[in-house]
């Protein structure tokens, strides 16, 4: 996240596994300023991330701005980067690691994993199927 990340941006980011932002980002739950409830995800997902329902309620009811440092302190984001370019580089690095992990796990034969674990427990050499 970078720039202004208001309302739905917070909802959407709360649905992600990893959240990264730039140092200059400004967050706010602005629904209260226009007279509507922050109902879609702001009141349900972030408390599970930050572990502090009081903080989530406070920012949702006050519509106050908060920055990257506060978001990191309450664990709403995983890391802060100095520029959008640096943040995107990190995001792409994380995404390609995830991509590699998915392909690697698909390539593993699940029978081999259990055979290896069982052999380790039984202190013997595993026997695998031919590829």
Backbone as XML, in Angstrom:
<?xml version="1.0"?>
<chain id="A" units="angstrom">
  <residue number="1" name="UNK">
    <atom name="N" x="0.835" y="-1.158" z="0.000"/>
    <atom name="CA" x="0.000" y="0.000" z="0.000"/>
    <atom name="C" x="0.891" y="1.234" z="0.000"/>
  </residue>
  <residue number="2" name="UNK">
    <atom name="N" x="0.411" y="2.249" z="-0.672"/>
    <atom name="CA" x="1.155" y="3.501" z="-0.735"/>
    <atom name="C" x="0.165" y="4.640" z="-0.944"/>
  </residue>
  <residue number="3" name="UNK">
    <atom name="N" x="0.631" y="5.849" z="-0.741"/>
    <atom name="CA" x="-0.251" y="7.003" z="-0.919"/>
    <atom name="C" x="-1.338" y="7.004" z="0.140"/>
  </residue>
  <residue number="4" name="UNK">
    <atom name="N" x="-2.568" y="7.209" z="-0.304"/>
    <atom name="CA" x="-3.710" y="7.179" z="0.601"/>
    <atom name="C" x="-4.385" y="5.818" z="0.512"/>
  </residue>
  <residue number="5" name="UNK">
    <atom name="N" x="-4.445" y="5.130" z="1.615"/>
    <atom name="CA" x="-5.083" y="3.810" z="1.675"/>
    <atom name="C" x="-6.229" y="3.902" z="2.672"/>
  </residue>
  <residue number="6" name="UNK">
    <atom name="N" x="-7.367" y="4.288" z="2.154"/>
    <atom name="CA" x="-8.542" y="4.528" z="2.985"/>
    <atom name="C" x="-9.572" y="3.422" z="2.791"/>
  </residue>
  <residue number="7" name="UNK">
    <atom name="N" x="-10.392" y="3.216" z="3.808"/>
    <atom name="CA" x="-11.578" y="2.369" z="3.712"/>
    <atom name="C" x="-11.346" y="1.008" z="3.104"/>
  </residue>
  <residue number="8" name="UNK">
    <atom name="N" x="-11.823" y="0.838" z="1.868"/>
    <atom name="CA" x="-11.769" y="-0.469" z="1.224"/>
    <atom name="C" x="-10.336" y="-0.964" z="1.031"/>
  </residue>
  <residue number="9" name="UNK">
    <atom name="N" x="-9.381" y="-0.053" z="0.912"/>
    <atom name="CA" x="-7.974" y="-0.476" z="0.797"/>
    <atom name="C" x="-7.552" y="-1.247" z="2.045"/>
  </residue>
  <residue number="10" name="UNK">
    <atom name="N" x="-8.033" y="-0.805" z="3.200"/>
    <atom name="CA" x="-7.727" y="-1.514" z="4.448"/>
    <atom name="C" x="-8.464" y="-2.849" z="4.475"/>
  </residue>
  <residue number="11" name="UNK">
    <atom name="N" x="-9.726" y="-2.853" z="4.033"/>
    <atom name="CA" x="-10.483" y="-4.107" z="3.954"/>
    <atom name="C" x="-9.760" y="-5.121" z="3.067"/>
  </residue>
  <residue number="12" name="UNK">
    <atom name="N" x="-9.377" y="-4.672" z="1.892"/>
    <atom name="CA" x="-8.733" y="-5.553" z="0.921"/>
    <atom name="C" x="-7.388" y="-6.052" z="1.443"/>
  </residue>
  <residue number="13" name="UNK">
    <atom name="N" x="-6.599" y="-5.167" z="2.020"/>
    <atom name="CA" x="-5.290" y="-5.587" z="2.523"/>
    <atom name="C" x="-5.420" y="-6.574" z="3.681"/>
  </residue>
  <residue number="14" name="UNK">
    <atom name="N" x="-6.478" y="-6.432" z="4.469"/>
    <atom name="CA" x="-6.684" y="-7.341" z="5.594"/>
    <atom name="C" x="-6.980" y="-8.757" z="5.134"/>
  </residue>
  <residue number="15" name="UNK">
    <atom name="N" x="-7.382" y="-8.912" z="3.893"/>
    <atom name="CA" x="-7.642" y="-10.243" z="3.349"/>
    <atom name="C" x="-6.371" y="-10.891" z="2.793"/>
  </residue>
  <residue number="16" name="UNK">
    <atom name="N" x="-5.279" y="-10.129" z="2.753"/>
    <atom name="CA" x="-4.014" y="-10.646" z="2.214"/>
    <atom name="C" x="-3.189" y="-11.322" z="3.304"/>
  </residue>
  <residue number="17" name="UNK">
    <atom name="N" x="-2.331" y="-12.235" z="2.885"/>
    <atom name="CA" x="-1.446" y="-12.922" z="3.823"/>
    <atom name="C" x="-0.284" y="-12.036" z="4.268"/>
  </residue>
  <residue number="18" name="UNK">
    <atom name="N" x="0.196" y="-11.194" z="3.362"/>
    <atom name="CA" x="1.330" y="-10.323" z="3.635"/>
    <atom name="C" x="0.947" y="-8.913" z="3.224"/>
  </residue>
  <residue number="19" name="UNK">
    <atom name="N" x="1.219" y="-7.946" z="4.089"/>
    <atom name="CA" x="0.884" y="-6.556" z="3.815"/>
    <atom name="C" x="2.151" y="-5.721" z="3.936"/>
  </residue>
  <residue number="20" name="UNK">
    <atom name="N" x="2.505" y="-5.019" z="2.859"/>
    <atom name="CA" x="3.673" y="-4.155" z="2.878"/>
    <atom name="C" x="3.245" y="-2.759" z="2.431"/>
  </residue>
  <residue number="21" name="UNK">
    <atom name="N" x="4.002" y="-1.757" z="2.877"/>
    <atom name="CA" x="3.620" y="-0.391" z="2.539"/>
    <atom name="C" x="4.852" y="0.491" z="2.396"/>
  </residue>
  <residue number="22" name="UNK">
    <atom name="N" x="4.602" y="1.705" z="1.910"/>
    <atom name="CA" x="5.656" y="2.708" z="1.828"/>
    <atom name="C" x="5.640" y="3.545" z="3.095"/>
  </residue>
  <residue number="23" name="UNK">
    <atom name="N" x="6.748" y="4.209" z="3.347"/>
    <atom name="CA" x="6.889" y="5.025" z="4.552"/>
    <atom name="C" x="5.883" y="6.179" z="4.577"/>
  </residue>
  <residue number="24" name="UNK">
    <atom name="N" x="5.504" y="6.682" z="3.411"/>
    <atom name="CA" x="4.624" y="7.858" z="3.362"/>
    <atom name="C" x="3.132" y="7.519" z="3.276"/>
  </residue>
  <residue number="25" name="UNK">
    <atom name="N" x="2.754" y="6.264" z="3.406"/>
    <atom name="CA" x="1.349" y="5.871" z="3.302"/>
    <atom name="C" x="0.528" y="6.513" z="4.417"/>
  </residue>
  <residue number="26" name="UNK">
    <atom name="N" x="-0.712" y="6.825" z="4.106"/>
    <atom name="CA" x="-1.655" y="7.332" z="5.096"/>
    <atom name="C" x="-2.874" y="6.443" z="5.073"/>
  </residue>
  <residue number="27" name="UNK">
    <atom name="N" x="-3.185" y="5.842" z="6.221"/>
    <atom name="CA" x="-4.331" y="4.959" z="6.360"/>
    <atom name="C" x="-5.458" y="5.684" z="7.078"/>
  </residue>
  <residue number="28" name="UNK">
    <atom name="N" x="-6.675" y="5.301" z="6.760"/>
    <atom name="CA" x="-7.824" y="5.781" z="7.515"/>
    <atom name="C" x="-9.046" y="4.956" z="7.157"/>
  </residue>
  <residue number="29" name="UNK">
    <atom name="N" x="-9.875" y="4.755" z="8.148"/>
    <atom name="CA" x="-11.181" y="4.142" z="7.930"/>
    <atom name="C" x="-12.152" y="5.317" z="7.898"/>
  </residue>
  <residue number="30" name="UNK">
    <atom name="N" x="-12.523" y="5.758" z="6.709"/>
    <atom name="CA" x="-13.247" y="7.012" z="6.541"/>
    <atom name="C" x="-14.765" y="6.873" z="6.517"/>
  </residue>
  <residue number="31" name="UNK">
    <atom name="N" x="-15.287" y="5.681" z="6.620"/>
    <atom name="CA" x="-16.733" y="5.497" z="6.499"/>
    <atom name="C" x="-17.524" y="6.378" z="7.463"/>
  </residue>
  <residue number="32" name="UNK">
    <atom name="N" x="-17.045" y="6.500" z="8.690"/>
    <atom name="CA" x="-17.771" y="7.287" z="9.682"/>
    <atom name="C" x="-17.882" y="8.755" z="9.256"/>
  </residue>
  <residue number="33" name="UNK">
    <atom name="N" x="-16.903" y="9.260" z="8.513"/>
    <atom name="CA" x="-16.941" y="10.649" z="8.044"/>
    <atom name="C" x="-18.062" y="10.898" z="7.039"/>
  </residue>
  <residue number="34" name="UNK">
    <atom name="N" x="-18.517" y="9.837" z="6.367"/>
    <atom name="CA" x="-19.617" y="10.023" z="5.410"/>
    <atom name="C" x="-20.907" y="9.372" z="5.905"/>
  </residue>
  <residue number="35" name="UNK">
    <atom name="N" x="-20.913" y="9.006" z="7.171"/>
    <atom name="CA" x="-22.138" y="8.542" z="7.803"/>
    <atom name="C" x="-22.544" y="7.112" z="7.523"/>
  </residue>
  <residue number="36" name="UNK">
    <atom name="N" x="-21.583" y="6.260" z="7.195"/>
    <atom name="CA" x="-21.916" y="4.848" z="6.993"/>
    <atom name="C" x="-21.062" y="3.990" z="7.920"/>
  </residue>
  <residue number="37" name="UNK">
    <atom name="N" x="-21.464" y="2.763" z="8.104"/>
    <atom name="CA" x="-20.726" y="1.835" z="8.969"/>
    <atom name="C" x="-19.609" y="1.163" z="8.192"/>
  </residue>
  <residue number="38" name="UNK">
    <atom name="N" x="-18.483" y="0.991" z="8.849"/>
    <atom name="CA" x="-17.364" y="0.238" z="8.275"/>
    <atom name="C" x="-17.659" y="-1.236" z="8.512"/>
  </residue>
  <residue number="39" name="UNK">
    <atom name="N" x="-18.435" y="-1.825" z="7.610"/>
    <atom name="CA" x="-18.978" y="-3.148" z="7.904"/>
    <atom name="C" x="-18.396" y="-4.302" z="7.112"/>
  </residue>
  <residue number="40" name="UNK">
    <atom name="N" x="-17.836" y="-4.063" z="5.960"/>
    <atom name="CA" x="-17.455" y="-5.176" z="5.091"/>
    <atom name="C" x="-16.328" y="-6.009" z="5.690"/>
  </residue>
  <residue number="41" name="UNK">
    <atom name="N" x="-15.226" y="-5.392" z="6.060"/>
    <atom name="CA" x="-14.127" y="-6.180" z="6.589"/>
    <atom name="C" x="-13.343" y="-5.484" z="7.680"/>
  </residue>
  <residue number="42" name="UNK">
    <atom name="N" x="-13.476" y="-4.182" z="7.799"/>
    <atom name="CA" x="-12.674" y="-3.421" z="8.754"/>
    <atom name="C" x="-12.925" y="-3.841" z="10.193"/>
  </residue>
  <residue number="43" name="UNK">
    <atom name="N" x="-14.129" y="-4.182" z="10.518"/>
    <atom name="CA" x="-14.413" y="-4.542" z="11.903"/>
    <atom name="C" x="-14.234" y="-6.026" z="12.193"/>
  </residue>
  <residue number="44" name="UNK">
    <atom name="N" x="-14.065" y="-6.844" z="11.159"/>
    <atom name="CA" x="-13.920" y="-8.279" z="11.415"/>
    <atom name="C" x="-12.505" y="-8.810" z="11.177"/>
  </residue>
  <residue number="45" name="UNK">
    <atom name="N" x="-11.845" y="-8.441" z="10.086"/>
    <atom name="CA" x="-10.526" y="-9.011" z="9.783"/>
    <atom name="C" x="-9.366" y="-8.396" z="10.563"/>
  </residue>
  <residue number="46" name="UNK">
    <atom name="N" x="-9.224" y="-7.079" z="10.610"/>
    <atom name="CA" x="-8.055" y="-6.505" z="11.289"/>
    <atom name="C" x="-7.863" y="-6.919" z="12.744"/>
  </residue>
  <residue number="47" name="UNK">
    <atom name="N" x="-8.908" y="-7.079" z="13.548"/>
    <atom name="CA" x="-8.641" y="-7.524" z="14.919"/>
    <atom name="C" x="-7.915" y="-8.870" z="14.969"/>
  </residue>
  <residue number="48" name="UNK">
    <atom name="N" x="-8.163" y="-9.728" z="13.983"/>
    <atom name="CA" x="-7.479" y="-11.017" z="13.939"/>
    <atom name="C" x="-6.014" y="-10.840" z="13.565"/>
  </residue>
  <residue number="49" name="UNK">
    <atom name="N" x="-5.715" y="-9.781" z="12.840"/>
    <atom name="CA" x="-4.339" y="-9.500" z="12.423"/>
    <atom name="C" x="-3.581" y="-8.812" z="13.544"/>
  </residue>
  <residue number="50" name="UNK">
    <atom name="N" x="-4.154" y="-7.736" z="14.087"/>
    <atom name="CA" x="-3.435" y="-6.930" z="15.072"/>
    <atom name="C" x="-3.625" y="-7.426" z="16.498"/>
  </residue>
  <residue number="51" name="UNK">
    <atom name="N" x="-4.658" y="-8.237" z="16.721"/>
    <atom name="CA" x="-4.892" y="-8.760" z="18.057"/>
    <atom name="C" x="-5.367" y="-7.721" z="19.052"/>
  </residue>
  <residue number="52" name="UNK">
    <atom name="N" x="-5.921" y="-6.644" z="18.537"/>
    <atom name="CA" x="-6.347" y="-5.558" z="19.418"/>
    <atom name="C" x="-7.636" y="-4.959" z="18.876"/>
  </residue>
  <residue number="53" name="UNK">
    <atom name="N" x="-8.761" y="-5.490" z="19.322"/>
    <atom name="CA" x="-10.052" y="-5.013" z="18.832"/>
    <atom name="C" x="-10.289" y="-3.558" z="19.208"/>
  </residue>
  <residue number="54" name="UNK">
    <atom name="N" x="-9.768" y="-3.128" z="20.368"/>
    <atom name="CA" x="-9.931" y="-1.739" z="20.801"/>
    <atom name="C" x="-9.290" y="-0.760" z="19.843"/>
  </residue>
  <residue number="55" name="UNK">
    <atom name="N" x="-8.083" y="-1.074" z="19.367"/>
    <atom name="CA" x="-7.403" y="-0.194" z="18.413"/>
    <atom name="C" x="-8.193" y="-0.104" z="17.114"/>
  </residue>
  <residue number="56" name="UNK">
    <atom name="N" x="-8.681" y="-1.225" z="16.623"/>
    <atom name="CA" x="-9.462" y="-1.231" z="15.379"/>
    <atom name="C" x="-10.730" y="-0.391" z="15.543"/>
  </residue>
  <residue number="57" name="UNK">
    <atom name="N" x="-11.434" y="-0.581" z="16.638"/>
    <atom name="CA" x="-12.646" y="0.214" z="16.904"/>
    <atom name="C" x="-12.315" y="1.701" z="16.953"/>
  </residue>
  <residue number="58" name="UNK">
    <atom name="N" x="-11.206" y="2.029" z="17.620"/>
    <atom name="CA" x="-10.829" y="3.440" z="17.765"/>
    <atom name="C" x="-10.573" y="4.088" z="16.405"/>
  </residue>
  <residue number="59" name="UNK">
    <atom name="N" x="-9.805" y="3.424" z="15.527"/>
    <atom name="CA" x="-9.548" y="4.041" z="14.217"/>
    <atom name="C" x="-10.795" y="4.032" z="13.349"/>
  </residue>
  <residue number="60" name="UNK">
    <atom name="N" x="-11.662" y="3.037" z="13.511"/>
    <atom name="CA" x="-12.892" y="2.988" z="12.725"/>
    <atom name="C" x="-13.893" y="4.041" z="13.184"/>
  </residue>
  <residue number="61" name="UNK">
    <atom name="N" x="-13.963" y="4.315" z="14.475"/>
    <atom name="CA" x="-14.927" y="5.297" z="14.993"/>
    <atom name="C" x="-14.435" y="6.730" z="14.905"/>
  </residue>
  <residue number="62" name="UNK">
    <atom name="N" x="-13.118" y="6.913" z="14.872"/>
    <atom name="CA" x="-12.572" y="8.276" z="14.829"/>
    <atom name="C" x="-12.263" y="8.749" z="13.417"/>
  </residue>
  <residue number="63" name="UNK">
    <atom name="N" x="-12.067" y="7.850" z="12.495"/>
    <atom name="CA" x="-11.666" y="8.157" z="11.118"/>
    <atom name="C" x="-10.336" y="8.903" z="11.066"/>
  </residue>
  <residue number="64" name="UNK">
    <atom name="N" x="-9.531" y="8.762" z="12.109"/>
    <atom name="CA" x="-8.257" y="9.478" z="12.132"/>
    <atom name="C" x="-7.250" y="8.838" z="11.182"/>
  </residue>
  <residue number="65" name="UNK">
    <atom name="N" x="-6.326" y="9.640" z="10.727"/>
    <atom name="CA" x="-5.245" y="9.152" z="9.887"/>
    <atom name="C" x="-4.190" y="8.477" z="10.757"/>
  </residue>
  <residue number="66" name="UNK">
    <atom name="N" x="-3.584" y="7.429" z="10.243"/>
    <atom name="CA" x="-2.416" y="6.844" z="10.902"/>
    <atom name="C" x="-1.444" y="6.426" z="9.810"/>
  </residue>
  <residue number="67" name="UNK">
    <atom name="N" x="-0.191" y="6.378" z="10.176"/>
    <atom name="CA" x="0.856" y="6.130" z="9.193"/>
    <atom name="C" x="1.466" y="4.750" z="9.270"/>
  </residue>
  <residue number="68" name="UNK">
    <atom name="N" x="2.516" y="4.593" z="8.504"/>
    <atom name="CA" x="3.196" y="3.309" z="8.376"/>
    <atom name="C" x="3.790" y="2.824" z="9.692"/>
  </residue>
  <residue number="69" name="UNK">
    <atom name="N" x="4.387" y="3.727" z="10.449"/>
    <atom name="CA" x="5.023" y="3.325" z="11.718"/>
    <atom name="C" x="3.998" y="2.769" z="12.703"/>
  </residue>
  <residue number="70" name="UNK">
    <atom name="N" x="2.838" y="3.430" z="12.811"/>
    <atom name="CA" x="1.801" y="2.917" z="13.705"/>
    <atom name="C" x="1.264" y="1.590" z="13.197"/>
  </residue>
  <residue number="71" name="UNK">
    <atom name="N" x="1.073" y="1.488" z="11.878"/>
    <atom name="CA" x="0.585" y="0.233" z="11.292"/>
    <atom name="C" x="1.554" y="-0.914" z="11.574"/>
  </residue>
  <residue number="72" name="UNK">
    <atom name="N" x="2.848" y="-0.638" z="11.486"/>
    <atom name="CA" x="3.848" y="-1.670" z="11.786"/>
    <atom name="C" x="3.837" y="-2.007" z="13.275"/>
  </residue>
  <residue number="73" name="UNK">
    <atom name="N" x="3.711" y="-0.989" z="14.118"/>
    <atom name="CA" x="3.713" y="-1.213" z="15.568"/>
    <atom name="C" x="2.562" y="-2.115" z="16.002"/>
  </residue>
  <residue number="74" name="UNK">
    <atom name="N" x="1.380" y="-1.953" z="15.385"/>
    <atom name="CA" x="0.231" y="-2.792" z="15.761"/>
    <atom name="C" x="0.148" y="-4.058" z="14.914"/>
  </residue>
  <residue number="75" name="UNK">
    <atom name="N" x="1.130" y="-4.260" z="14.052"/>
    <atom name="CA" x="1.238" y="-5.446" z="13.190"/>
    <atom name="C" x="0.192" y="-5.494" z="12.078"/>
  </residue>
  <residue number="76" name="UNK">
    <atom name="N" x="-0.278" y="-4.330" z="11.672"/>
    <atom name="CA" x="-1.211" y="-4.274" z="10.551"/>
    <atom name="C" x="-0.474" y="-4.448" z="9.220"/>
  </residue>
  <residue number="77" name="UNK">
    <atom name="N" x="0.816" y="-4.098" z="9.201"/>
    <atom name="CA" x="1.661" y="-4.335" z="8.034"/>
    <atom name="C" x="2.876" y="-5.129" z="8.467"/>
  </residue>
  <residue number="78" name="UNK">
    <atom name="N" x="3.474" y="-5.827" z="7.508"/>
    <atom name="CA" x="4.656" y="-6.649" z="7.794"/>
    <atom name="C" x="5.959" y="-5.882" z="7.655"/>
  </residue>
  <residue number="79" name="UNK">
    <atom name="N" x="5.981" y="-4.920" z="6.727"/>
    <atom name="CA" x="7.214" y="-4.164" z="6.525"/>
    <atom name="C" x="6.907" y="-2.820" z="5.872"/>
  </residue>
  <residue number="80" name="UNK">
    <atom name="N" x="7.861" y="-1.892" z="6.038"/>
    <atom name="CA" x="7.764" y="-0.545" z="5.483"/>
    <atom name="C" x="8.935" y="-0.353" z="4.530"/>
  </residue>
  <residue number="81" name="UNK">
    <atom name="N" x="8.676" y="0.300" z="3.405"/>
    <atom name="CA" x="9.719" y="0.542" z="2.405"/>
    <atom name="C" x="9.769" y="2.025" z="2.058"/>
  </residue>
  <residue number="82" name="UNK">
    <atom name="N" x="10.952" y="2.488" z="1.677"/>
    <atom name="CA" x="11.159" y="3.919" z="1.454"/>
    <atom name="C" x="10.503" y="4.466" z="0.196"/>
  </residue>
  <residue number="83" name="UNK">
    <atom name="N" x="10.238" y="3.615" z="-0.767"/>
    <atom name="CA" x="9.617" y="4.086" z="-2.012"/>
    <atom name="C" x="8.661" y="3.036" z="-2.554"/>
  </residue>
  <residue number="84" name="UNK">
    <atom name="N" x="7.825" y="3.485" z="-3.464"/>
    <atom name="CA" x="6.898" y="2.551" z="-4.113"/>
    <atom name="C" x="7.684" y="1.492" z="-4.894"/>
  </residue>
  <residue number="85" name="UNK">
    <atom name="N" x="8.775" y="1.900" z="-5.523"/>
    <atom name="CA" x="9.591" y="0.973" z="-6.305"/>
    <atom name="C" x="10.200" y="-0.111" z="-5.410"/>
  </residue>
  <residue number="86" name="UNK">
    <atom name="N" x="10.718" y="0.309" z="-4.249"/>
    <atom name="CA" x="11.304" y="-0.667" z="-3.314"/>
    <atom name="C" x="10.228" y="-1.615" z="-2.792"/>
  </residue>
  <residue number="87" name="UNK">
    <atom name="N" x="9.055" y="-1.056" z="-2.495"/>
    <atom name="CA" x="7.954" y="-1.886" z="-2.006"/>
    <atom name="C" x="7.533" y="-2.904" z="-3.067"/>
  </residue>
  <residue number="88" name="UNK">
    <atom name="N" x="7.410" y="-2.452" z="-4.307"/>
    <atom name="CA" x="7.008" y="-3.356" z="-5.381"/>
    <atom name="C" x="8.067" y="-4.428" z="-5.630"/>
  </residue>
  <residue number="89" name="UNK">
    <atom name="N" x="9.340" y="-4.065" z="-5.508"/>
    <atom name="CA" x="10.404" y="-5.062" z="-5.649"/>
    <atom name="C" x="10.279" y="-6.154" z="-4.594"/>
  </residue>
  <residue number="90" name="UNK">
    <atom name="N" x="10.022" y="-5.740" z="-3.363"/>
    <atom name="CA" x="9.830" y="-6.705" z="-2.284"/>
    <atom name="C" x="8.599" y="-7.565" z="-2.542"/>
  </residue>
  <residue number="91" name="UNK">
    <atom name="N" x="7.516" y="-6.926" z="-2.981"/>
    <atom name="CA" x="6.281" y="-7.671" z="-3.273"/>
    <atom name="C" x="6.520" y="-8.722" z="-4.348"/>
  </residue>
  <residue number="92" name="UNK">
    <atom name="N" x="7.255" y="-8.350" z="-5.389"/>
    <atom name="CA" x="7.530" y="-9.308" z="-6.468"/>
    <atom name="C" x="8.451" y="-10.432" z="-5.995"/>
  </residue>
  <residue number="93" name="UNK">
    <atom name="N" x="9.413" y="-10.096" z="-5.125"/>
    <atom name="CA" x="10.277" y="-11.139" z="-4.554"/>
    <atom name="C" x="9.448" y="-12.129" z="-3.747"/>
  </residue>
  <residue number="94" name="UNK">
    <atom name="N" x="8.555" y="-11.623" z="-2.914"/>
    <atom name="CA" x="7.699" y="-12.490" z="-2.100"/>
    <atom name="C" x="6.788" y="-13.320" z="-2.988"/>
  </residue>
  <residue number="95" name="UNK">
    <atom name="N" x="6.215" y="-12.670" z="-4.011"/>
    <atom name="CA" x="5.291" y="-13.380" z="-4.908"/>
    <atom name="C" x="6.005" y="-14.480" z="-5.670"/>
  </residue>
  <residue number="96" name="UNK">
    <atom name="N" x="7.240" y="-14.223" z="-6.132"/>
    <atom name="CA" x="7.940" y="-15.275" z="-6.889"/>
    <atom name="C" x="8.350" y="-16.414" z="-5.976"/>
  </residue>
  <residue number="97" name="UNK">
    <atom name="N" x="8.650" y="-16.111" z="-4.701"/>
    <atom name="CA" x="8.934" y="-17.194" z="-3.753"/>
    <atom name="C" x="7.703" y="-18.053" z="-3.548"/>
  </residue>
  <residue number="98" name="UNK">
    <atom name="N" x="6.544" y="-17.404" z="-3.460"/>
    <atom name="CA" x="5.280" y="-18.136" z="-3.298"/>
    <atom name="C" x="5.031" y="-18.995" z="-4.538"/>
  </residue>
  <residue number="99" name="UNK">
    <atom name="N" x="5.263" y="-18.434" z="-5.707"/>
    <atom name="CA" x="5.076" y="-19.142" z="-6.968"/>
    <atom name="C" x="5.981" y="-20.379" z="-7.008"/>
  </residue>
  <residue number="100" name="UNK">
    <atom name="N" x="7.236" y="-20.192" z="-6.624"/>
    <atom name="CA" x="8.188" y="-21.306" z="-6.593"/>
    <atom name="C" x="7.744" y="-22.372" z="-5.601"/>
  </residue>
  <residue number="101" name="UNK">
    <atom name="N" x="7.276" y="-21.942" z="-4.441"/>
    <atom name="CA" x="6.825" y="-22.897" z="-3.430"/>
    <atom name="C" x="5.640" y="-23.715" z="-3.925"/>
  </residue>
  <residue number="102" name="UNK">
    <atom name="N" x="4.712" y="-23.057" z="-4.617"/>
    <atom name="CA" x="3.548" y="-23.778" z="-5.143"/>
    <atom name="C" x="3.990" y="-24.817" z="-6.163"/>
  </residue>
  <residue number="103" name="UNK">
    <atom name="N" x="4.870" y="-24.439" z="-7.086"/>
    <atom name="CA" x="5.345" y="-25.388" z="-8.093"/>
    <atom name="C" x="6.153" y="-26.515" z="-7.448"/>
  </residue>
  <residue number="104" name="UNK">
    <atom name="N" x="6.968" y="-26.172" z="-6.473"/>
    <atom name="CA" x="7.764" y="-27.205" z="-5.799"/>
    <atom name="C" x="6.866" y="-28.198" z="-5.077"/>
  </residue>
  <residue number="105" name="UNK">
    <atom name="N" x="5.850" y="-27.684" z="-4.395"/>
    <atom name="CA" x="4.966" y="-28.598" z="-3.674"/>
    <atom name="C" x="4.167" y="-29.470" z="-4.628"/>
  </residue>
  <residue number="106" name="UNK">
    <atom name="N" x="3.808" y="-28.922" z="-5.783"/>
    <atom name="CA" x="3.077" y="-29.727" z="-6.769"/>
    <atom name="C" x="3.969" y="-30.820" z="-7.353"/>
  </residue>
  <residue number="107" name="UNK">
    <atom name="N" x="5.265" y="-30.542" z="-7.432"/>
    <atom name="CA" x="6.193" y="-31.508" z="-8.015"/>
    <atom name="C" x="6.538" y="-32.646" z="-7.055"/>
  </residue>
  <residue number="108" name="UNK">
    <atom name="N" x="6.340" y="-32.418" z="-5.773"/>
    <atom name="CA" x="6.658" y="-33.462" z="-4.789"/>
    <atom name="C" x="5.616" y="-34.567" z="-4.845"/>
  </residue>
  <residue number="109" name="UNK">
    <atom name="N" x="6.074" y="-35.773" z="-4.769"/>
    <atom name="CA" x="5.144" y="-36.892" z="-4.711"/>
    <atom name="C" x="4.774" y="-37.089" z="-3.242"/>
  </residue>
  <residue number="110" name="UNK">
    <atom name="N" x="3.508" y="-36.950" z="-2.921"/>
    <atom name="CA" x="3.096" y="-36.997" z="-1.523"/>
    <atom name="C" x="3.436" y="-38.329" z="-0.864"/>
  </residue>
  <residue number="111" name="UNK">
    <atom name="N" x="3.427" y="-39.407" z="-1.612"/>
    <atom name="CA" x="3.809" y="-40.701" z="-1.056"/>
    <atom name="C" x="5.257" y="-40.699" z="-0.605"/>
  </residue>
  <residue number="112" name="UNK">
    <atom name="N" x="6.121" y="-40.017" z="-1.348"/>
    <atom name="CA" x="7.537" y="-39.947" z="-0.992"/>
    <atom name="C" x="7.748" y="-39.210" z="0.323"/>
  </residue>
  <residue number="113" name="UNK">
    <atom name="N" x="6.974" y="-38.171" z="0.551"/>
    <atom name="CA" x="7.125" y="-37.399" z="1.784"/>
    <atom name="C" x="6.807" y="-38.277" z="2.991"/>
  </residue>
  <residue number="114" name="UNK">
    <atom name="N" x="5.677" y="-38.979" z="2.946"/>
    <atom name="CA" x="5.314" y="-39.825" z="4.086"/>
    <atom name="C" x="6.294" y="-40.984" z="4.251"/>
  </residue>
  <residue number="115" name="UNK">
    <atom name="N" x="6.788" y="-41.538" z="3.133"/>
    <atom name="CA" x="7.783" y="-42.615" z="3.231"/>
    <atom name="C" x="9.069" y="-42.112" z="3.879"/>
  </residue>
  <residue number="116" name="UNK">
    <atom name="N" x="9.493" y="-40.920" z="3.514"/>
    <atom name="CA" x="10.716" y="-40.350" z="4.085"/>
    <atom name="C" x="10.548" y="-40.088" z="5.577"/>
  </residue>
  <residue number="117" name="UNK">
    <atom name="N" x="9.393" y="-39.536" z="5.955"/>
    <atom name="CA" x="9.146" y="-39.269" z="7.373"/>
    <atom name="C" x="9.081" y="-40.562" z="8.189"/>
  </residue>
  <residue number="118" name="UNK">
    <atom name="N" x="8.373" y="-41.537" z="7.662"/>
    <atom name="CA" x="8.259" y="-42.818" z="8.364"/>
    <atom name="C" x="9.624" y="-43.482" z="8.508"/>
  </residue>
  <residue number="119" name="UNK">
    <atom name="N" x="10.402" y="-43.460" z="7.435"/>
    <atom name="CA" x="11.737" y="-44.058" z="7.484"/>
    <atom name="C" x="12.612" y="-43.347" z="8.510"/>
  </residue>
  <residue number="120" name="UNK">
    <atom name="N" x="12.490" y="-42.042" z="8.587"/>
    <atom name="CA" x="13.259" y="-41.279" z="9.573"/>
    <atom name="C" x="12.885" y="-41.670" z="10.993"/>
  </residue>
  <residue number="121" name="UNK">
    <atom name="N" x="11.607" y="-41.806" z="11.241"/>
    <atom name="CA" x="11.131" y="-42.198" z="12.575"/>
    <atom name="C" x="11.594" y="-43.604" z="12.920"/>
  </residue>
  <residue number="122" name="UNK">
    <atom name="N" x="11.546" y="-44.499" z="11.915"/>
    <atom name="CA" x="11.943" y="-45.886" z="12.138"/>
    <atom name="C" x="13.448" y="-46.098" z="12.008"/>
  </residue>
  <residue number="123" name="UNK">
    <atom name="N" x="14.194" y="-45.019" z="11.747"/>
    <atom name="CA" x="15.657" y="-45.062" z="11.615"/>
    <atom name="C" x="16.113" y="-46.082" z="10.570"/>
  </residue>
  <residue number="124" name="UNK">
    <atom name="N" x="15.496" y="-45.966" z="9.392"/>
    <atom name="CA" x="15.896" y="-46.836" z="8.279"/>
    <atom name="C" x="15.983" y="-46.006" z="7.008"/>
  </residue>
  <residue number="125" name="UNK">
    <atom name="N" x="16.570" y="-46.567" z="5.963"/>
    <atom name="CA" x="16.678" y="-45.874" z="4.688"/>
    <atom name="C" x="15.358" y="-45.972" z="3.945"/>
  </residue>
  <residue number="126" name="UNK">
    <atom name="N" x="14.813" y="-44.834" z="3.469"/>
    <atom name="CA" x="13.534" y="-44.888" z="2.759"/>
    <atom name="C" x="13.671" y="-45.535" z="1.385"/>
  </residue>
  <residue number="127" name="UNK">
    <atom name="N" x="12.609" y="-46.138" z="0.904"/>
    <atom name="CA" x="12.553" y="-46.711" z="-0.436"/>
    <atom name="C" x="11.485" y="-45.938" z="-1.205"/>
  </residue>
  <residue number="128" name="UNK">
    <atom name="N" x="11.885" y="-45.369" z="-2.349"/>
    <atom name="CA" x="10.976" y="-44.532" z="-3.135"/>
    <atom name="C" x="10.601" y="-45.190" z="-4.455"/>
  </residue>
  <residue number="129" name="UNK">
    <atom name="N" x="9.461" y="-44.808" z="-4.995"/>
    <atom name="CA" x="9.031" y="-45.277" z="-6.307"/>
    <atom name="C" x="9.931" y="-44.647" z="-7.370"/>
  </residue>
  <residue number="130" name="UNK">
    <atom name="N" x="10.074" y="-45.334" z="-8.500"/>
    <atom name="CA" x="10.852" y="-44.767" z="-9.612"/>
    <atom name="C" x="10.040" y="-43.673" z="-10.273"/>
  </residue>
  <residue number="131" name="UNK">
    <atom name="N" x="10.716" y="-42.623" z="-10.711"/>
    <atom name="CA" x="10.030" y="-41.496" z="-11.367"/>
    <atom name="C" x="9.691" y="-41.797" z="-12.795"/>
  </residue>
</chain>
